[in-house]
């Protein structure tokens, strides 16, 4: 498949580790039983390191460390300002290492270097945001004059189990780590097995920032082993998970026995709805970025584009022409717009959907591996038009640089098409009609809606989905709610009438 040609290279950062360990109770350690797994980079698809593969015994040690730090360590009882100072030092360290972090993230994930740099800064901002939030936070007090005062104590819950995905891993880890730590909990982080490299940097960052020993623990490994042990552990009352819906269902079942607190952001198949009155050029810019940035490996990708029929052909022609011009190549090249998919297994999955799409839609751009990149996990930005709502590429999450375009006749059909999947994470609406925009947003089945914009999220707002896209919300005060217990205290100010049983 033709696409803009860049010289295929393989940049390898200096001082790469050859072995990645767990971090438990303030120390880097191997698995108790010595188990490891291989870690590859997605450009060469060759192994560059081994990683300790966590098992039940390793999770037990990590949870014991976190539990001891919660029960007897200083972190949970520190004043908010004291914790905030540590969080700000963490943010400083992340910003100071932006170039190195981006370099490692790009090497490990295949994300374009320019987009990886943005993720590092966003990770730092997450820590600053929650440092500010816990200092400014106040709890509720309710009064019944002369009778009662009621107030709320917020308390950290305990050991939080954090299970994170492989797309933009460092930044997504910060989404969970920052609020969990800010509220006084201790944590065990289980990063995705495809991308353990940048997660290993947290340990030294936290240590240098003065986070007490045992507050942060990291166990690498497979979801079926380390992740499963963490979810089922009786001393882990909270699980926050980001990943795909099938795994989310398994976690839901396994967490039920312990009645654990769950927050899960799962899959997406988000619609981008373009009405005829929209600024078509701006909509095309946004719809291209919304599905092809981050290599299409983003849960909020607007991968179903619904276009009003009167502008449908014009939209398809312009969109496909732009998609064909997207630069696919070495993730470390600043000119690259789409890099390599994260792993050969994921590449095979996305490639299979491309072949399915050739039977379900009209191929306008892409359709396979770019001609100038014979090796590595590269797929050209692929555009299918005339996709029916029962097509697999319309219904199923692909998580790659593949988009389907479908026409609609009126608002009612647009809404029906937008809601016609099991998912409900994000939606994007393009129209100049203010009444239509707000009415449509109200009726669409999505946890988040953007009007005339791509995904630009204020950290104060809730993040999460409906239907198969998630359970609960995090972000802003919703994160504070999830990571704390709210204890109501009631104080009587006068005589209380009590029925005198047995008098």
Helices and strands as residue ranges (DSSP letters): E 19-20, E 22-24, E 27-29, E 36-40, E 47-52, H 56-72, G 75-77, H 80-96, H 98-109, H 113-136, E 141-144, E 148-156, E 159-163, H 169-182, E 186-190, G 198-200, H 201-209, E 216-218, I 223-227, H 228-232, E 238-242, H 245-256, E 261-265, E 271-274, H 280-292, G 293-296, E 304-308, G 309-311, H 312-325, H 344-360, E 362-365, E 382-385, H 392-395, E 402-408, H 411-418, E 426-430, H 434-443, E 448-451, G 467-469, E 470-471, H 477-482, E 484-492
